[in-house]
Amino acid sequence: MPAVAPLAPRFPDVTHIAVLRGGALGDLVFALPAIAALRAAYPEASITLLGAPAHAVLLAGRGVVDEVVPLPPIAGVRGDETDEEHAAAFFTEQAARGYDLAVQLHGGGRNANPFVARLGARYAVGTATPDAQRLDRVVHYDYFQHEVLRWLEVAGLAGAEPVDLEPHLPVLAEERAAARGALGGGPTVVVHPGATDPRRHWPTERFGAAAAALAAEGVQVVVVGDASEVPLAAQVVAAARAALPEEQRGRVRSIAGELDLPGLVGVLAEASVVLANDSGPRHLAQAAGAKTVGIFIFGNVINAMPFGRGRHRIQLGRIMHCPVCGRNAMQVGWTEPRCEHDPSYVADVEVSAVLEDVRALLAD
């Protein structure tokens, strides 16, 4: 497979690799192809992911990495503040591991590159903005680059060529079995109406309208989300049921707050189609092999959309200025701080367009 950019030479005698990738679930999913490339390039090396606690839960038993070490609170790497005592102990322990290669898959490097340098690895690669600390090999960081391709380019700095373009997450047999019991038989659309950034939320009444239309056609609709998204899921279910005759209302239900991460992976993998905002569950669904219909803010399509259209469809919000104050939303945070308003930037996406995509994937 061609590389994203010309490959650098591989480093010699690499037996232990540290990969830095904190952030949310979607951030980890985007890094999976780069991790797979490193695994293929250095098959004898063990790979330790320095990531979020949720990453350890998600990856347990899947063979993606050999170990996940949770990150301590360090500003710009995990959270906004640094726990100096915890951080000092963490770096002492990590330096003692004797990493041969440290790979920064975390951001522009202002905070991540000093972190990686403190690991004490013999070699280090990553991205770098002009004002970031330099590692042994770096590639220039621009915000508007697809995250999968960005991290594959970083892996290429270590001589690792791509083996996957789309992220791939193995799904365990017991996860699939549990999900089949939870979903029941027949065509099922799993809906995730949340996202960390509320500006990515398609209005709940539109999710409800789409769910009602599908339920009227005999499709089961199951709404998912974490504990914080239970009220959001309830709004979708209420909107859908209000539009349905009583005998069809049971086809729309919520299991938000009821699943752990492995359970969520199984449900997403077993869905006929997953309908979601640009969110961690949508990216997990794609990596688990599900068909997806995603609703994206205009700029985020550049960074986060699925590449294929046989199994994945996207609907694109075209709002590029804050509907409240008019500020340009296409400027990234360090160029122009975002405004304090949180309106939906995908409210212009029509229910009919979303339904057309869902129906096409159900019929395929």
C-alpha positions in Angstrom: 0.0 0.0 0.0 1.4 3.4 -0.8 2.4 5.5 2.2 0.8 8.9 3.0 4.3 10.5 2.5 7.7 9.1 1.7 8.8 6.7 4.4 11.7 7.5 6.6 14.1 4.6 7.4 13.1 2.3 10.2 14.9 2.7 13.5 17.3 -0.2 14.5 16.8 -2.5 17.5 13.3 -1.5 18.5 11.8 -3.8 21.0 9.5 -1.5 23.1 7.3 1.3 21.6 5.4 3.9 23.6 2.5 5.5 21.8 0.9 8.7 23.2 -2.8 9.1 22.4 -5.0 10.6 25.0 -8.3 12.2 24.4 -11.7 10.7 23.8 -12.8 7.4 22.2 -12.9 8.9 18.7 -9.4 10.2 19.1 -8.2 6.7 19.8 -10.1 5.2 16.9 -8.3 7.6 14.5 -5.0 6.4 15.7 -5.7 2.7 15.2 -4.4 2.5 11.6 -1.1 4.1 12.7 -0.8 1.6 15.6 -1.4 -1.2 13.2 1.3 0.1 10.9 3.8 0.3 13.8 2.8 -3.3 14.7 3.5 -4.5 11.2 6.8 -2.6 10.8 8.1 -3.7 14.2 6.5 -7.2 14.7 8.9 -8.2 17.5 8.3 -5.0 19.5 5.8 -4.6 22.3 3.5 -1.6 22.1 2.4 0.4 25.2 -0.4 2.9 24.7 -0.2 5.9 27.0 -3.9 6.9 27.0 -7.1 7.6 28.8 -8.5 5.1 31.4 -11.4 4.4 29.0 -8.9 3.3 26.4 -7.7 0.5 28.7 -11.3 -0.7 29.1 -12.0 -0.6 25.4 -8.9 -2.3 24.2 -8.8 -5.1 26.8 -8.5 -8.5 25.1 -8.4 -7.2 21.6 -4.6 -7.5 20.8 -4.4 -4.0 19.4 -1.6 -3.1 21.9 0.2 -5.0 24.5 -0.6 -2.7 27.4 -2.4 0.5 28.2 -1.0 2.9 30.8 -3.4 5.6 32.0 -2.1 9.1 31.7 -1.8 11.3 34.8 -3.4 14.7 34.9 -1.0 16.9 32.7 -2.2 20.1 31.1 -2.8 19.7 27.4 -2.3 15.9 27.5 -4.9 14.8 29.9 -7.1 17.6 31.4 -6.3 21.3 31.8 -4.2 21.1 35.0 -1.1 19.2 36.0 -0.8 17.1 39.1 3.0 17.6 39.6 3.5 14.9 42.1 1.6 12.3 40.1 3.3 13.4 36.9 6.8 13.2 38.4 6.2 9.6 39.6 4.7 8.7 36.2 7.8 9.9 34.3 10.2 8.2 36.7 8.4 4.9 36.2 8.1 5.3 32.4 11.8 6.3 31.9 12.8 3.1 33.8 11.0 1.0 31.1 13.6 1.8 28.6 11.5 2.6 25.6 13.3 2.4 22.2 10.7 4.5 20.3 8.1 7.0 21.4 5.4 8.0 18.9 3.4 11.1 19.5 -0.1 10.7 18.0 -1.7 13.3 20.3 -1.8 16.8 18.8 0.3 19.7 17.5 3.1 19.1 20.0 3.1 22.1 22.2 2.2 20.0 25.2 2.6 16.5 23.8 6.2 16.8 22.6 7.7 17.9 26.0 5.7 15.0 27.4 7.2 12.5 24.9 10.7 13.9 25.5 10.5 13.1 29.2 9.8 9.4 28.5 13.5 9.0 27.7 13.1 6.9 24.6 16.1 6.4 22.2 14.0 7.8 19.3 10.9 9.9 19.2 8.6 11.0 16.3 5.5 13.1 16.1 3.9 16.2 14.8 5.0 19.8 15.5 3.6 23.2 15.1 6.3 25.9 14.4 6.5 26.8 18.1 6.5 23.1 19.4 9.5 21.3 20.8 11.2 19.2 18.1 11.6 15.5 18.3 14.0 13.3 16.4 11.7 13.3 13.4 8.6 15.5 13.0 6.0 16.4 10.4 4.4 19.8 10.3 1.0 20.0 12.0 -2.0 21.7 10.3 -5.4 21.3 12.0 -7.2 20.6 8.7 -5.9 17.1 7.8 -7.8 13.9 8.2 -6.8 12.4 11.6 -6.2 8.9 10.2 -3.9 10.2 7.5 -2.1 12.5 10.0 -1.2 9.7 12.3 -0.3 7.4 9.4 2.1 10.1 8.3 3.7 10.1 11.8 4.0 6.4 11.7 5.8 6.8 8.4 8.4 8.9 10.2 9.3 5.6 11.9 9.3 3.7 8.6 5.9 2.1 9.2 3.8 1.9 6.0 0.0 1.6 6.2 -1.7 -1.7 6.5 -5.2 -0.2 7.1 -6.8 3.0 6.0 -10.1 2.6 7.8 -9.8 2.0 11.5 -10.4 -1.6 12.6 -11.4 -2.7 16.1 -11.8 -6.5 16.7 -15.2 -7.4 18.2 -15.2 -10.2 20.7 -17.6 -13.2 20.2 -19.2 -12.6 23.7 -19.9 -9.0 22.8 -21.7 -10.0 19.7 -23.7 -12.6 21.5 -24.8 -10.2 24.3 -25.7 -7.6 21.7 -27.9 -10.0 19.8 -29.8 -10.7 23.0 -30.2 -6.9 23.7 -31.3 -6.0 20.2 -33.6 -8.8 19.3 -34.2 -9.9 15.7 -35.0 -8.1 12.5 -33.5 -4.9 11.1 -32.3 -2.6 13.8 -31.0 1.0 13.6 -28.9 2.1 16.6 -29.1 5.9 17.2 -26.6 7.9 19.1 -27.8 11.5 19.5 -25.0 12.9 21.6 -21.5 14.3 21.1 -19.0 15.9 23.4 -19.4 19.2 21.6 -23.1 20.3 21.7 -22.6 22.2 18.4 -22.4 18.8 16.7 -25.9 17.7 17.9 -28.5 17.2 15.3 -31.7 18.4 17.0 -33.4 15.6 19.1 -36.7 16.2 17.4 -35.1 15.4 14.1 -33.7 12.2 15.4 -37.1 11.5 16.8 -38.8 12.1 13.4 -36.3 9.8 11.7 -36.8 7.1 14.3 -40.6 7.4 13.9 -40.4 7.0 10.1 -38.2 4.0 10.4 -40.4 2.4 13.1 -43.5 2.9 11.0 -41.7 0.8 8.3 -41.1 -2.1 10.8 -37.5 -1.2 11.8 -36.5 -1.5 15.5 -34.8 1.7 16.7 -32.5 1.5 19.8 -31.0 4.7 21.2 -27.7 4.5 23.0 -25.6 6.8 25.1 -23.6 7.1 28.3 -25.1 8.0 31.7 -24.9 11.7 30.9 -26.9 11.2 27.7 -29.9 9.4 29.2 -32.1 12.6 29.1 -31.0 13.3 25.5 -32.0 9.7 24.5 -35.3 10.0 26.3 -36.1 13.1 24.3 -35.5 11.2 21.1 -37.7 8.4 22.2 -40.5 10.7 23.3 -40.4 12.6 20.0 -40.6 9.4 18.0 -43.3 7.8 20.1 -45.4 11.0 19.9 -45.5 10.6 16.1 -46.4 6.9 16.1 -49.7 5.0 16.8 -49.6 3.2 20.1 -49.0 -0.3 18.6 -45.8 0.9 17.0 -44.3 2.9 19.9 -42.5 -0.1 21.3 -40.3 -0.2 18.3 -38.4 2.8 19.6 -36.6 2.4 22.9 -33.6 3.6 24.8 -30.8 1.6 26.5 -28.7 4.7 27.2 -26.8 4.4 30.4 -27.2 0.6 30.5 -24.1 -0.4 28.5 -20.4 -0.6 29.5 -17.9 0.0 26.7 -17.6 -3.6 25.6 -21.4 -3.8 25.6 -21.6 -0.7 23.4 -19.1 -2.1 20.9 -21.2 -5.3 20.6 -24.4 -3.3 20.0 -22.8 -1.1 17.5 -21.3 -4.0 15.6 -24.6 -6.0 15.5 -26.7 -3.0 14.3 -28.1 -3.1 10.8 -27.2 0.6 10.6 -25.8 3.2 13.1 -27.2 6.7 12.8 -25.2 9.2 14.8 -23.6 12.6 15.1 -19.8 13.0 14.6 -19.1 11.3 17.9 -17.0 8.6 19.6 -19.8 5.9 19.2 -20.1 6.7 15.5 -16.3 6.2 15.0 -16.4 3.1 17.2 -19.3 1.7 15.0 -17.2 2.2 11.9 -14.2 0.5 13.4 -16.4 -2.4 14.6 -17.6 -3.0 11.0 -21.0 -1.4 11.2 -22.7 0.5 8.4 -23.1 4.2 9.5 -24.9 7.4 8.6 -23.0 10.3 10.2 -24.1 13.9 10.6 -21.0 16.2 10.5 -20.2 19.8 11.0 -18.8 21.3 7.8 -15.1 21.6 8.9 -15.1 18.2 10.8 -15.7 16.3 7.6 -12.1 17.1 6.6 -10.7 15.6 9.8 -13.1 12.9 10.7 -15.3 11.5 7.9 -15.2 7.8 6.9 -13.4 7.3 3.5 -15.7 4.8 1.9 -19.3 5.3 0.8 -20.3 1.7 0.2 -20.9 1.2 4.0 -20.8 4.8 5.2 -22.9 7.9 4.3 -22.5 11.4 5.6 -24.8 14.3 5.9 -23.1 17.7 6.0 -24.1 20.7 8.0 -23.2 23.8 6.1 -23.3 26.4 8.9 -19.9 28.0 9.2 -20.7 31.0 11.4 -22.2 31.1 14.8 -26.0 31.6 14.4 -26.0 33.7 17.6 -23.0 36.1 17.2 -21.8 35.4 13.6 -18.2 34.4 14.6 -16.4 32.3 12.1 -16.6 28.7 13.3 -14.0 27.5 10.8 -11.1 29.1 12.8 -9.5 26.5 15.1 -9.1 27.3 18.8 -5.6 28.7 18.9 -6.2 31.0 15.9 -9.5 32.4 17.1 -11.1 31.3 20.4 -14.5 29.9 19.9 -17.5 31.9 21.1 -19.5 30.9 24.2 -22.6 29.9 22.2 -23.6 26.3 21.6 -26.2 26.2 18.9 -26.5 23.2 16.5 -24.2 23.6 13.5 -26.0 20.8 11.8 -29.6 22.0 12.2 -29.8 22.5 8.4 -29.6 18.8 7.7 -33.0 17.5 6.6 -34.7 14.4 8.0 -35.5 13.3 4.5 -31.9 13.2 3.5 -30.9 11.2 6.5 -33.7 8.7 6.0 -32.7 8.3 2.4 -29.2 7.3 3.5 -30.4 5.0 6.2 -32.9 3.2 3.9 -30.2 2.7 1.2 -27.9 1.0 3.7 -30.7 -1.1 5.1 -31.6 -2.2 1.6 -28.1 -3.1 0.6 
